[in-house]
Amino acid sequence: MSSSSIAPDRSTQSAGPPQLTLDDVRNQAAREVARRAIDNSRAVGGVRMAVLFALAKADDQDFLRRVAEELRKEYVPKQEYVFALATTGTPLRPNRTNTLIICGSPDRYVHSAILLASAKFTGRITTTLNEGHLWFASIRRIDSSGPSPTIRSTDEAALWDALVKSSRPPMDALDPPPGSMSSAARLAFARTKLQRLSPRAAFAELRAGGDGADGVGVNAPTFLVDIRAFPHGRIQGSLMVDRNSLEWCFDPQSEERFAIADRYDLRIILFDEDGRASSLAAVALQEIGLLNATDIVGGFNAWVEEGLPADITGLELDLDGDEIALAGEGELRSEPSIINILD
């Protein structure tokens, strides 16, 4: 038998495992990371999402791009998704930054997440690249370690917040958001905290001089305060205080307070045009400790309808010392006594 007859046939030899290229290895690693992200994802409103961290590499962007492409193969077109992938640890790239990728479908989720994440990483983003379904950002030191194994890091919590909010469906413009309160409901709620005064009751308190005599008013300095921005008609003797400055003017702890605002038991009677804004303002004063604050039912309009005088004993202002005091006890007078205190 010739030696040629027993030589092995190359066509029947086992070829063995193919040699893997570096590109093959990188793709395999990307598939494993993508699978880990998929396994750790959760659905929010029908949208799959996850935040995943990987150790920093010299080729961060290329590696995370491969992971993003694997996710796209998995989900498009059958599933909406938005993921945040980031490297963490000591950066190995020349610019000494970590990389964040936000990817998803449809693109509007990515766009919304970009806006939210950009705000959360203000001052830390050095460069960005937007490809529609894929957004890259170079960020100074991304931290994946929380204070304990069960508590997310600040960066991870920020990314989760961005993803969740980006996937919320647009609200119907006519549906009030959860927890919101209409202006009418807010006003009604504020008034449950007040013992409001009719115009005549307020007038009686002001004439009593704030000494609580005969059970009228409280035993404390009493002031009538006009918070209207553009008053039509005035009550002489009232303090005109800009609504935007009201709390600062009467807060005993404020450096901008009036000289009279050195105690918490002041009786401050507010009025506006119709008694709505004044109720909200009175509650604001109560919330800073001025528990005797209240307002006039119906405001200036009701005062006029009651036929009450537009000039009552008011307050005199010492312009030099910014000092305000009662001018008398129940007198009516004709000379102007409006005190304008506006910004």
GUZA-166257 format. One record per residue (C-alpha): residue number from 1; residue in three letters; x, y, z. Coordinates in nm, 2 decimals. Each point is the difference from the previous one (the first is absolute). Example, Ala and Ser with C-alpha at 12.3 -4.5 7.8 and 13.67 -1.06 7.14 Angstrom:
<site num="1" residu="ala" X="1.23" Y="-0.45" Z="0.78"/>
<site num="2" residu="ser" X="0.14" Y="0.34" Z="-0.07"/>
***
This chain:
<site num="1" residu="met" X="0.00" Y="0.00" Z="0.00"/>
<site num="2" residu="ser" X="0.14" Y="0.33" Z="-0.10"/>
<site num="3" residu="ser" X="0.06" Y="0.27" Z="0.26"/>
<site num="4" residu="ser" X="-0.23" Y="0.23" Z="-0.19"/>
<site num="5" residu="ser" X="-0.29" Y="-0.24" Z="0.07"/>
<site num="6" residu="ile" X="0.02" Y="0.05" Z="0.37"/>
<site num="7" residu="ala" X="0.07" Y="0.37" Z="0.01"/>
<site num="8" residu="pro" X="-0.28" Y="0.20" Z="0.17"/>
<site num="9" residu="asp" X="-0.24" Y="0.17" Z="-0.22"/>
<site num="10" residu="arg" X="0.00" Y="0.38" Z="0.07"/>
<site num="11" residu="ser" X="-0.37" Y="0.02" Z="-0.09"/>
<site num="12" residu="thr" X="-0.09" Y="-0.24" Z="0.28"/>
<site num="13" residu="gln" X="0.22" Y="0.15" Z="0.28"/>
<site num="14" residu="ser" X="-0.17" Y="0.20" Z="0.28"/>
<site num="15" residu="ala" X="0.05" Y="0.37" Z="-0.06"/>
<site num="16" residu="gly" X="-0.01" Y="0.08" Z="0.37"/>
<site num="17" residu="pro" X="-0.15" Y="0.31" Z="0.16"/>
<site num="18" residu="pro" X="0.04" Y="0.32" Z="-0.21"/>
<site num="19" residu="gln" X="0.25" Y="0.25" Z="0.12"/>
<site num="20" residu="leu" X="-0.18" Y="0.30" Z="0.17"/>
<site num="21" residu="thr" X="0.10" Y="0.34" Z="-0.10"/>
<site num="22" residu="leu" X="0.03" Y="0.29" Z="0.24"/>
<site num="23" residu="asp" X="-0.32" Y="0.14" Z="-0.15"/>
<site num="24" residu="asp" X="-0.18" Y="-0.33" Z="0.07"/>
<site num="25" residu="val" X="0.11" Y="0.01" Z="0.36"/>
<site num="26" residu="arg" X="-0.13" Y="0.35" Z="0.04"/>
<site num="27" residu="asn" X="-0.33" Y="-0.08" Z="-0.16"/>
<site num="28" residu="gln" X="-0.04" Y="-0.30" Z="0.24"/>
<site num="29" residu="ala" X="0.07" Y="0.21" Z="0.30"/>
<site num="30" residu="ala" X="-0.25" Y="0.26" Z="-0.12"/>
<site num="31" residu="arg" X="-0.26" Y="-0.27" Z="-0.04"/>
<site num="32" residu="glu" X="0.06" Y="-0.12" Z="0.36"/>
<site num="33" residu="val" X="-0.04" Y="0.35" Z="0.13"/>
<site num="34" residu="ala" X="-0.31" Y="0.06" Z="-0.21"/>
<site num="35" residu="arg" X="-0.15" Y="-0.32" Z="0.14"/>
<site num="36" residu="arg" X="0.08" Y="0.11" Z="0.35"/>
<site num="37" residu="ala" X="-0.18" Y="0.33" Z="-0.06"/>
<site num="38" residu="ile" X="-0.30" Y="-0.17" Z="-0.15"/>
<site num="39" residu="asp" X="-0.02" Y="-0.24" Z="0.29"/>
<site num="40" residu="asn" X="0.01" Y="0.29" Z="0.25"/>
<site num="41" residu="ser" X="-0.24" Y="0.22" Z="-0.19"/>
<site num="42" residu="arg" X="-0.35" Y="0.08" Z="0.11"/>
<site num="43" residu="ala" X="-0.32" Y="0.12" Z="-0.17"/>
<site num="44" residu="val" X="-0.14" Y="0.34" Z="0.08"/>
<site num="45" residu="gly" X="-0.32" Y="0.08" Z="-0.18"/>
<site num="46" residu="gly" X="0.08" Y="-0.27" Z="-0.26"/>
<site num="47" residu="val" X="0.35" Y="0.14" Z="-0.06"/>
<site num="48" residu="arg" X="0.30" Y="-0.22" Z="0.08"/>
<site num="49" residu="met" X="0.28" Y="0.19" Z="0.18"/>
<site num="50" residu="ala" X="0.32" Y="-0.06" Z="0.20"/>
<site num="51" residu="val" X="0.31" Y="0.18" Z="0.12"/>
<site num="52" residu="leu" X="0.32" Y="-0.20" Z="-0.03"/>
<site num="53" residu="phe" X="0.35" Y="0.07" Z="0.09"/>
<site num="54" residu="ala" X="0.32" Y="-0.16" Z="-0.13"/>
<site num="55" residu="leu" X="0.36" Y="0.06" Z="0.09"/>
<site num="56" residu="ala" X="0.18" Y="0.27" Z="-0.19"/>
<site num="57" residu="lys" X="0.20" Y="-0.10" Z="-0.31"/>
<site num="58" residu="ala" X="0.23" Y="0.18" Z="-0.24"/>
<site num="59" residu="asp" X="-0.26" Y="-0.05" Z="-0.27"/>
<site num="60" residu="asp" X="-0.31" Y="0.09" Z="0.20"/>
<site num="61" residu="gln" X="-0.20" Y="0.14" Z="-0.28"/>
<site num="62" residu="asp" X="0.06" Y="-0.28" Z="-0.24"/>
<site num="63" residu="phe" X="-0.09" Y="-0.26" Z="0.25"/>
<site num="64" residu="leu" X="-0.32" Y="0.17" Z="0.12"/>
<site num="65" residu="arg" X="-0.10" Y="0.05" Z="-0.36"/>
<site num="66" residu="arg" X="0.02" Y="-0.37" Z="-0.05"/>
<site num="67" residu="val" X="-0.21" Y="-0.07" Z="0.31"/>
<site num="68" residu="ala" X="-0.26" Y="0.25" Z="-0.13"/>
<site num="69" residu="glu" X="-0.01" Y="-0.17" Z="-0.34"/>
<site num="70" residu="glu" X="-0.07" Y="-0.33" Z="0.17"/>
<site num="71" residu="leu" X="-0.28" Y="0.15" Z="0.19"/>
<site num="72" residu="arg" X="-0.14" Y="0.14" Z="-0.32"/>
<site num="73" residu="lys" X="0.00" Y="-0.34" Z="-0.16"/>
<site num="74" residu="glu" X="-0.18" Y="-0.14" Z="0.30"/>
<site num="75" residu="tyr" X="-0.28" Y="0.26" Z="0.03"/>
<site num="76" residu="val" X="-0.06" Y="0.17" Z="-0.34"/>
<site num="77" residu="pro" X="-0.27" Y="-0.01" Z="-0.13"/>
<site num="78" residu="lys" X="-0.19" Y="-0.21" Z="0.25"/>
<site num="79" residu="gln" X="0.06" Y="0.19" Z="0.33"/>
<site num="80" residu="glu" X="0.04" Y="0.36" Z="0.10"/>
<site num="81" residu="tyr" X="0.30" Y="0.06" Z="0.22"/>
<site num="82" residu="val" X="0.24" Y="0.25" Z="0.14"/>
<site num="83" residu="phe" X="0.33" Y="-0.10" Z="0.17"/>
<site num="84" residu="ala" X="0.29" Y="0.19" Z="0.17"/>
<site num="85" residu="leu" X="0.34" Y="-0.16" Z="-0.03"/>
<site num="86" residu="ala" X="0.30" Y="0.15" Z="0.17"/>
<site num="87" residu="thr" X="0.36" Y="-0.08" Z="0.09"/>
<site num="88" residu="thr" X="0.12" Y="0.06" Z="0.35"/>
<site num="89" residu="gly" X="0.32" Y="-0.01" Z="0.19"/>
<site num="90" residu="thr" X="0.33" Y="0.16" Z="-0.08"/>
<site num="91" residu="pro" X="-0.02" Y="0.13" Z="-0.36"/>
<site num="92" residu="leu" X="0.25" Y="-0.14" Z="-0.25"/>
<site num="93" residu="arg" X="-0.08" Y="0.23" Z="-0.29"/>
<site num="94" residu="pro" X="0.23" Y="0.29" Z="-0.08"/>
<site num="95" residu="asn" X="-0.26" Y="0.26" Z="0.11"/>
<site num="96" residu="arg" X="-0.03" Y="-0.17" Z="0.34"/>
<site num="97" residu="thr" X="-0.38" Y="-0.03" Z="-0.02"/>
<site num="98" residu="asn" X="-0.25" Y="-0.28" Z="0.03"/>
<site num="99" residu="thr" X="-0.25" Y="-0.07" Z="-0.28"/>
<site num="100" residu="leu" X="-0.38" Y="0.01" Z="0.02"/>
<site num="101" residu="ile" X="-0.22" Y="-0.14" Z="-0.28"/>
<site num="102" residu="ile" X="-0.37" Y="0.04" Z="-0.01"/>
<site num="103" residu="cys" X="-0.17" Y="-0.21" Z="-0.27"/>
<site num="104" residu="gly" X="-0.35" Y="-0.10" Z="-0.08"/>
<site num="105" residu="ser" X="-0.29" Y="-0.01" Z="-0.23"/>
<site num="106" residu="pro" X="-0.20" Y="0.20" Z="-0.10"/>
<site num="107" residu="asp" X="0.24" Y="0.29" Z="-0.01"/>
<site num="108" residu="arg" X="-0.23" Y="0.23" Z="0.20"/>
<site num="109" residu="tyr" X="0.09" Y="-0.20" Z="0.32"/>
<site num="110" residu="val" X="0.37" Y="0.06" Z="-0.06"/>
<site num="111" residu="his" X="-0.06" Y="0.37" Z="-0.07"/>
<site num="112" residu="ser" X="-0.19" Y="0.04" Z="0.32"/>
<site num="113" residu="ala" X="0.25" Y="-0.19" Z="0.20"/>
<site num="114" residu="ile" X="0.28" Y="0.21" Z="-0.14"/>
<site num="115" residu="leu" X="-0.16" Y="0.32" Z="0.12"/>
<site num="116" residu="leu" X="-0.06" Y="-0.14" Z="0.35"/>
<site num="117" residu="ala" X="0.34" Y="-0.16" Z="0.03"/>
<site num="118" residu="ser" X="0.18" Y="0.31" Z="-0.13"/>
<site num="119" residu="ala" X="-0.16" Y="0.21" Z="0.28"/>
<site num="120" residu="lys" X="0.10" Y="-0.26" Z="0.26"/>
<site num="121" residu="phe" X="0.37" Y="0.00" Z="-0.11"/>
<site num="122" residu="thr" X="0.03" Y="0.37" Z="-0.04"/>
<site num="123" residu="gly" X="0.37" Y="0.11" Z="0.02"/>
<site num="124" residu="arg" X="0.13" Y="-0.36" Z="-0.05"/>
<site num="125" residu="ile" X="-0.07" Y="-0.06" Z="-0.37"/>
<site num="126" residu="thr" X="0.30" Y="0.08" Z="-0.22"/>
<site num="127" residu="thr" X="-0.12" Y="-0.12" Z="-0.35"/>
<site num="128" residu="thr" X="-0.31" Y="-0.16" Z="-0.15"/>
<site num="129" residu="leu" X="-0.10" Y="-0.17" Z="-0.32"/>
<site num="130" residu="asn" X="-0.36" Y="-0.05" Z="-0.10"/>
<site num="131" residu="glu" X="-0.10" Y="-0.26" Z="-0.26"/>
<site num="132" residu="gly" X="-0.37" Y="0.00" Z="0.05"/>
<site num="133" residu="his" X="-0.05" Y="-0.34" Z="0.15"/>
<site num="134" residu="leu" X="0.34" Y="0.02" Z="0.18"/>
<site num="135" residu="trp" X="0.15" Y="0.27" Z="0.21"/>
<site num="136" residu="phe" X="0.36" Y="0.01" Z="0.12"/>
<site num="137" residu="ala" X="0.13" Y="0.23" Z="0.28"/>
<site num="138" residu="ser" X="0.34" Y="0.02" Z="0.16"/>
<site num="139" residu="ile" X="-0.05" Y="0.07" Z="0.37"/>
<site num="140" residu="arg" X="0.25" Y="0.07" Z="0.27"/>
<site num="141" residu="arg" X="-0.01" Y="-0.30" Z="0.24"/>
<site num="142" residu="ile" X="-0.32" Y="-0.20" Z="0.00"/>
<site num="143" residu="asp" X="-0.06" Y="-0.16" Z="0.34"/>
<site num="144" residu="ser" X="-0.17" Y="-0.33" Z="0.02"/>
<site num="145" residu="ser" X="0.05" Y="-0.07" Z="0.37"/>
<site num="146" residu="gly" X="-0.27" Y="0.10" Z="0.24"/>
<site num="147" residu="pro" X="0.04" Y="0.04" Z="0.38"/>
<site num="148" residu="ser" X="-0.11" Y="-0.37" Z="0.04"/>
<site num="149" residu="pro" X="-0.06" Y="-0.30" Z="-0.23"/>
<site num="150" residu="thr" X="-0.38" Y="0.07" Z="0.02"/>
<site num="151" residu="ile" X="0.02" Y="0.37" Z="-0.07"/>
<site num="152" residu="arg" X="0.07" Y="0.14" Z="-0.35"/>
<site num="153" residu="ser" X="0.27" Y="0.25" Z="-0.06"/>
<site num="154" residu="thr" X="-0.10" Y="0.36" Z="-0.07"/>
<site num="155" residu="asp" X="0.09" Y="-0.05" Z="-0.37"/>
<site num="156" residu="glu" X="-0.19" Y="-0.32" Z="-0.04"/>
<site num="157" residu="ala" X="-0.31" Y="0.15" Z="0.17"/>
<site num="158" residu="ala" X="0.03" Y="0.30" Z="-0.23"/>
<site num="159" residu="leu" X="0.01" Y="-0.22" Z="-0.31"/>
<site num="160" residu="trp" X="-0.29" Y="-0.21" Z="0.11"/>
<site num="161" residu="asp" X="-0.20" Y="0.31" Z="0.06"/>
<site num="162" residu="ala" X="0.08" Y="0.13" Z="-0.35"/>
<site num="163" residu="leu" X="-0.10" Y="-0.33" Z="-0.16"/>
<site num="164" residu="val" X="-0.33" Y="-0.03" Z="0.19"/>
<site num="165" residu="lys" X="-0.10" Y="0.36" Z="-0.07"/>
<site num="166" residu="ser" X="0.10" Y="-0.02" Z="-0.37"/>
<site num="167" residu="ser" X="-0.24" Y="-0.30" Z="-0.06"/>
<site num="168" residu="arg" X="-0.31" Y="0.16" Z="0.15"/>
<site num="169" residu="pro" X="-0.27" Y="0.04" Z="-0.27"/>
<site num="170" residu="pro" X="-0.10" Y="0.36" Z="-0.08"/>
<site num="171" residu="met" X="-0.27" Y="0.12" Z="0.23"/>
<site num="172" residu="asp" X="-0.34" Y="0.11" Z="-0.13"/>
<site num="173" residu="ala" X="0.02" Y="0.38" Z="0.02"/>
<site num="174" residu="leu" X="-0.35" Y="0.00" Z="0.16"/>
<site num="175" residu="asp" X="0.07" Y="-0.25" Z="0.28"/>
<site num="176" residu="pro" X="0.14" Y="0.15" Z="0.32"/>
<site num="177" residu="pro" X="0.32" Y="-0.16" Z="0.12"/>
<site num="178" residu="pro" X="-0.01" Y="-0.23" Z="0.30"/>
<site num="179" residu="gly" X="0.01" Y="0.19" Z="0.32"/>
<site num="180" residu="ser" X="-0.08" Y="0.34" Z="-0.16"/>
<site num="181" residu="met" X="-0.27" Y="0.23" Z="0.14"/>
<site num="182" residu="ser" X="-0.22" Y="0.24" Z="-0.19"/>
<site num="183" residu="ser" X="0.02" Y="0.37" Z="0.10"/>
<site num="184" residu="ala" X="-0.35" Y="-0.02" Z="0.14"/>
<site num="185" residu="ala" X="0.09" Y="-0.31" Z="0.21"/>
<site num="186" residu="arg" X="0.32" Y="0.16" Z="0.12"/>
<site num="187" residu="leu" X="-0.19" Y="0.31" Z="0.11"/>
<site num="188" residu="ala" X="-0.27" Y="-0.20" Z="0.18"/>
<site num="189" residu="phe" X="0.27" Y="-0.20" Z="0.18"/>
<site num="190" residu="ala" X="0.18" Y="0.32" Z="0.11"/>
<site num="191" residu="arg" X="-0.32" Y="0.15" Z="0.14"/>
<site num="192" residu="thr" X="-0.05" Y="-0.30" Z="0.23"/>
<site num="193" residu="lys" X="0.31" Y="0.14" Z="0.19"/>
<site num="194" residu="leu" X="-0.14" Y="0.35" Z="0.04"/>
<site num="195" residu="gln" X="-0.26" Y="0.18" Z="0.22"/>
<site num="196" residu="arg" X="-0.09" Y="0.25" Z="-0.27"/>
<site num="197" residu="leu" X="-0.15" Y="0.34" Z="0.08"/>
<site num="198" residu="ser" X="-0.30" Y="0.17" Z="-0.16"/>
<site num="199" residu="pro" X="0.08" Y="0.36" Z="-0.10"/>
<site num="200" residu="arg" X="-0.20" Y="0.13" Z="0.30"/>
<site num="201" residu="ala" X="0.18" Y="-0.24" Z="0.24"/>
<site num="202" residu="ala" X="0.34" Y="0.12" Z="-0.14"/>
<site num="203" residu="phe" X="-0.11" Y="0.36" Z="0.04"/>
<site num="204" residu="ala" X="-0.10" Y="-0.06" Z="0.36"/>
<site num="205" residu="glu" X="0.34" Y="-0.15" Z="0.08"/>
<site num="206" residu="leu" X="0.18" Y="0.29" Z="-0.15"/>
<site num="207" residu="arg" X="-0.20" Y="0.25" Z="0.19"/>
<site num="208" residu="ala" X="0.05" Y="-0.20" Z="0.32"/>
<site num="209" residu="gly" X="0.37" Y="0.08" Z="-0.03"/>
<site num="210" residu="gly" X="0.12" Y="-0.36" Z="0.04"/>
<site num="211" residu="asp" X="-0.04" Y="-0.02" Z="0.38"/>
<site num="212" residu="gly" X="-0.26" Y="-0.28" Z="0.00"/>
<site num="213" residu="ala" X="-0.24" Y="0.22" Z="0.19"/>
<site num="214" residu="asp" X="-0.37" Y="-0.11" Z="0.01"/>
<site num="215" residu="gly" X="0.11" Y="-0.33" Z="-0.16"/>
<site num="216" residu="val" X="0.07" Y="0.17" Z="-0.33"/>
<site num="217" residu="gly" X="0.32" Y="-0.12" Z="-0.18"/>
<site num="218" residu="val" X="0.31" Y="-0.12" Z="0.18"/>
<site num="219" residu="asn" X="0.21" Y="0.16" Z="0.26"/>
<site num="220" residu="ala" X="0.29" Y="0.08" Z="-0.24"/>
<site num="221" residu="pro" X="0.09" Y="0.28" Z="-0.25"/>
<site num="222" residu="thr" X="-0.24" Y="-0.02" Z="-0.29"/>
<site num="223" residu="phe" X="0.08" Y="0.11" Z="-0.36"/>
<site num="224" residu="leu" X="-0.21" Y="0.01" Z="-0.32"/>
<site num="225" residu="val" X="0.22" Y="-0.10" Z="-0.30"/>
<site num="226" residu="asp" X="-0.09" Y="0.06" Z="-0.36"/>
<site num="227" residu="ile" X="0.17" Y="-0.25" Z="-0.23"/>
<site num="228" residu="arg" X="-0.15" Y="0.11" Z="-0.33"/>
<site num="229" residu="ala" X="0.25" Y="0.07" Z="-0.28"/>
<site num="230" residu="phe" X="-0.22" Y="0.25" Z="-0.18"/>
<site num="231" residu="pro" X="-0.25" Y="0.14" Z="0.25"/>
<site num="232" residu="his" X="-0.32" Y="0.17" Z="-0.12"/>
<site num="233" residu="gly" X="-0.10" Y="0.20" Z="0.30"/>
<site num="234" residu="arg" X="0.17" Y="-0.02" Z="0.34"/>
<site num="235" residu="ile" X="-0.07" Y="-0.03" Z="0.37"/>
<site num="236" residu="gln" X="0.18" Y="0.29" Z="0.16"/>
<site num="237" residu="gly" X="0.22" Y="-0.13" Z="0.29"/>
<site num="238" residu="ser" X="0.08" Y="-0.34" Z="-0.16"/>
<site num="239" residu="leu" X="0.35" Y="-0.11" Z="-0.07"/>
<site num="240" residu="met" X="0.06" Y="-0.07" Z="-0.36"/>
<site num="241" residu="val" X="0.25" Y="-0.29" Z="-0.02"/>
<site num="242" residu="asp" X="0.10" Y="-0.17" Z="-0.32"/>
<site num="243" residu="arg" X="-0.12" Y="-0.36" Z="0.01"/>
<site num="244" residu="asn" X="0.34" Y="-0.13" Z="-0.11"/>
<site num="245" residu="ser" X="0.16" Y="0.16" Z="0.31"/>
<site num="246" residu="leu" X="-0.27" Y="-0.08" Z="0.26"/>
<site num="247" residu="glu" X="0.16" Y="-0.29" Z="0.18"/>
<site num="248" residu="trp" X="0.34" Y="0.17" Z="0.02"/>
<site num="249" residu="cys" X="-0.15" Y="0.33" Z="0.13"/>
<site num="250" residu="phe" X="-0.19" Y="-0.17" Z="0.29"/>
<site num="251" residu="asp" X="0.23" Y="-0.29" Z="0.09"/>
<site num="252" residu="pro" X="0.16" Y="0.08" Z="0.34"/>
<site num="253" residu="gln" X="0.30" Y="-0.21" Z="-0.12"/>
<site num="254" residu="ser" X="0.05" Y="0.19" Z="-0.33"/>
<site num="255" residu="glu" X="0.28" Y="0.25" Z="-0.04"/>
<site num="256" residu="glu" X="-0.24" Y="0.19" Z="-0.22"/>
<site num="257" residu="arg" X="-0.29" Y="0.02" Z="0.25"/>
<site num="258" residu="phe" X="-0.18" Y="0.32" Z="0.10"/>
<site num="259" residu="ala" X="0.09" Y="0.15" Z="0.33"/>
<site num="260" residu="ile" X="-0.34" Y="-0.09" Z="0.13"/>
<site num="261" residu="ala" X="0.04" Y="-0.37" Z="-0.09"/>
<site num="262" residu="asp" X="0.19" Y="-0.09" Z="0.31"/>
<site num="263" residu="arg" X="-0.26" Y="-0.23" Z="0.15"/>
<site num="264" residu="tyr" X="-0.21" Y="-0.30" Z="-0.11"/>
<site num="265" residu="asp" X="-0.33" Y="0.11" Z="0.14"/>
<site num="266" residu="leu" X="-0.06" Y="0.28" Z="-0.24"/>
<site num="267" residu="arg" X="-0.36" Y="0.02" Z="-0.13"/>
<site num="268" residu="ile" X="0.04" Y="0.05" Z="-0.38"/>
<site num="269" residu="ile" X="-0.32" Y="0.04" Z="-0.19"/>
<site num="270" residu="leu" X="0.05" Y="-0.03" Z="-0.37"/>
<site num="271" residu="phe" X="-0.22" Y="0.10" Z="-0.29"/>
<site num="272" residu="asp" X="0.02" Y="-0.01" Z="-0.38"/>
<site num="273" residu="glu" X="-0.27" Y="0.09" Z="-0.26"/>
<site num="274" residu="asp" X="-0.23" Y="-0.30" Z="0.06"/>
<site num="275" residu="gly" X="0.14" Y="-0.20" Z="0.29"/>
<site num="276" residu="arg" X="0.16" Y="-0.29" Z="-0.18"/>
<site num="277" residu="ala" X="0.38" Y="0.08" Z="-0.02"/>
<site num="278" residu="ser" X="-0.03" Y="0.14" Z="0.35"/>
<site num="279" residu="ser" X="-0.11" Y="-0.34" Z="0.14"/>
<site num="280" residu="leu" X="0.31" Y="-0.17" Z="-0.15"/>
<site num="281" residu="ala" X="0.22" Y="0.28" Z="0.13"/>
<site num="282" residu="ala" X="-0.14" Y="-0.02" Z="0.35"/>
<site num="283" residu="val" X="0.08" Y="-0.38" Z="0.01"/>
<site num="284" residu="ala" X="0.35" Y="0.08" Z="-0.12"/>
<site num="285" residu="leu" X="0.04" Y="0.23" Z="0.30"/>
<site num="286" residu="gln" X="-0.14" Y="-0.26" Z="0.24"/>
<site num="287" residu="glu" X="0.26" Y="-0.25" Z="-0.14"/>
<site num="288" residu="ile" X="0.28" Y="0.22" Z="0.11"/>
<site num="289" residu="gly" X="-0.15" Y="0.03" Z="0.35"/>
<site num="290" residu="leu" X="-0.23" Y="0.30" Z="-0.02"/>
<site num="291" residu="leu" X="-0.30" Y="-0.20" Z="0.12"/>
<site num="292" residu="asn" X="-0.23" Y="0.31" Z="0.04"/>
<site num="293" residu="ala" X="0.02" Y="0.08" Z="-0.37"/>
<site num="294" residu="thr" X="-0.33" Y="0.00" Z="-0.18"/>
<site num="295" residu="asp" X="-0.19" Y="0.17" Z="-0.28"/>
<site num="296" residu="ile" X="-0.32" Y="0.18" Z="-0.09"/>
<site num="297" residu="val" X="-0.28" Y="-0.19" Z="-0.17"/>
<site num="298" residu="gly" X="-0.07" Y="0.16" Z="-0.34"/>
<site num="299" residu="gly" X="0.30" Y="0.23" Z="0.02"/>
<site num="300" residu="phe" X="-0.01" Y="0.36" Z="-0.09"/>
<site num="301" residu="asn" X="-0.31" Y="-0.04" Z="-0.21"/>
<site num="302" residu="ala" X="-0.20" Y="-0.13" Z="0.30"/>
<site num="303" residu="trp" X="0.14" Y="0.28" Z="0.22"/>
<site num="304" residu="val" X="-0.14" Y="0.26" Z="-0.25"/>
<site num="305" residu="glu" X="-0.33" Y="-0.18" Z="-0.04"/>
<site num="306" residu="glu" X="-0.04" Y="0.01" Z="0.38"/>
<site num="307" residu="gly" X="0.03" Y="0.38" Z="-0.02"/>
<site num="308" residu="leu" X="0.29" Y="0.00" Z="0.24"/>
<site num="309" residu="pro" X="0.22" Y="0.31" Z="0.01"/>
<site num="310" residu="ala" X="0.30" Y="0.01" Z="-0.23"/>
<site num="311" residu="asp" X="0.19" Y="0.19" Z="0.26"/>
<site num="312" residu="ile" X="0.05" Y="-0.15" Z="0.34"/>
<site num="313" residu="thr" X="0.26" Y="0.06" Z="0.27"/>
<site num="314" residu="gly" X="0.30" Y="-0.15" Z="-0.15"/>
<site num="315" residu="leu" X="0.37" Y="-0.03" Z="0.07"/>
<site num="316" residu="glu" X="0.26" Y="0.26" Z="0.00"/>
<site num="317" residu="leu" X="0.34" Y="-0.08" Z="-0.14"/>
<site num="318" residu="asp" X="0.33" Y="0.14" Z="0.14"/>
<site num="319" residu="leu" X="0.19" Y="0.01" Z="-0.33"/>
<site num="320" residu="asp" X="0.33" Y="0.04" Z="0.18"/>
<site num="321" residu="gly" X="-0.03" Y="-0.29" Z="0.23"/>
<site num="322" residu="asp" X="-0.24" Y="-0.21" Z="-0.21"/>
<site num="323" residu="glu" X="-0.22" Y="0.00" Z="0.31"/>
<site num="324" residu="ile" X="-0.38" Y="-0.04" Z="-0.03"/>
<site num="325" residu="ala" X="-0.25" Y="0.06" Z="0.28"/>
<site num="326" residu="leu" X="-0.37" Y="0.05" Z="0.05"/>
<site num="327" residu="ala" X="-0.11" Y="0.35" Z="-0.06"/>
<site num="328" residu="gly" X="-0.31" Y="0.00" Z="0.22"/>
<site num="329" residu="glu" X="-0.29" Y="-0.19" Z="0.13"/>
<site num="330" residu="gly" X="-0.29" Y="-0.02" Z="-0.24"/>
<site num="331" residu="glu" X="0.01" Y="0.35" Z="-0.13"/>
<site num="332" residu="leu" X="-0.12" Y="0.07" Z="-0.35"/>
<site num="333" residu="arg" X="0.20" Y="0.26" Z="-0.19"/>
<site num="334" residu="ser" X="0.01" Y="0.15" Z="-0.35"/>
<site num="335" residu="glu" X="0.37" Y="0.06" Z="-0.05"/>
<site num="336" residu="pro" X="0.19" Y="-0.26" Z="-0.20"/>
<site num="337" residu="ser" X="0.17" Y="-0.26" Z="0.20"/>
<site num="338" residu="ile" X="0.09" Y="-0.27" Z="-0.25"/>
<site num="339" residu="ile" X="0.33" Y="-0.16" Z="0.07"/>
<site num="340" residu="asn" X="0.16" Y="-0.13" Z="-0.32"/>
<site num="341" residu="ile" X="0.25" Y="-0.28" Z="0.06"/>
<site num="342" residu="leu" X="0.09" Y="-0.14" Z="-0.34"/>
<site num="343" residu="asp" X="0.31" Y="-0.14" Z="-0.16"/>
***
